[in-house]
Amino acid sequence: MANTKTLVDHDAIRDWAAARAGQPALSEPALGMGQAEPVLCFAFGQHAYLDTDEGADQIGGLEIIEWDDWFRIFDERQLALVVEEDVPGRREDFHEFVRRPQQ
């Protein structure tokens, strides 16, 4: 497995997503998982280019949201973002949300 790093800094997370054409988003919780809250995620590719000024902001189960709202949820849930270290010539979009370590 590639080396990973854990991000909690808002600017670092925003930069990581921007380098992969990602936008902040929410997805509906998976059925049968007992989770009622929407799940934080990123919209990549086609979903990232959705024009919310001219139509619905939800497509394929993803809702594009503002960064401020995304980070509010991220911080309230005490999450951290684990990503692969950048390797020259590659832009991996692997990511995983984990609980922040207790300090």
MONOR-V507947 format. One record per residue. RES is the residue in one letter. OMEGA is omega in whole degrees, 0 to 359 (NA if undefined). NEAR is the number of other C-alpha atoms within 10 Angstrom. Layout:
RES,OMEGA,NEAR
RES,OMEGA,NEAR
//
This chain:
M,180,4
A,176,8
N,180,9
T,173,13
K,182,11
T,182,17
L,170,17
V,180,16
D,183,11
H,181,14
D,180,10
A,179,11
I,179,18
R,178,15
D,179,12
W,180,17
A,181,17
A,179,13
A,181,12
R,182,16
A,180,17
G,177,21
Q,178,23
P,183,23
A,172,25
L,173,19
S,178,19
E,178,14
P,179,15
A,179,12
L,177,8
G,181,7
M,178,7
G,182,8
Q,183,11
A,184,11
E,174,11
P,184,15
V,175,15
L,177,20
C,174,19
F,173,24
A,178,22
F,175,17
G,185,12
Q,181,10
H,182,20
A,183,17
Y,180,13
L,180,18
D,184,11
T,179,12
D,186,7
E,180,7
G,181,8
A,179,11
D,179,15
Q,179,16
I,178,12
G,179,7
G,178,11
L,175,21
E,177,24
I,179,25
I,178,18
E,179,11
W,181,14
D,179,11
D,180,11
W,181,18
F,176,19
R,179,11
I,179,15
F,181,18
D,179,13
E,181,8
R,179,12
Q,182,15
L,171,19
A,181,19
L,177,17
V,180,17
V,175,20
E,174,17
E,178,14
D,177,15
V,180,10
P,178,6
G,180,6
R,174,7
R,179,13
E,177,13
D,175,17
F,174,10
H,181,15
E,176,13
F,178,16
V,174,13
R,176,11
R,176,15
P,177,8
Q,181,5
Q,NA,3
//
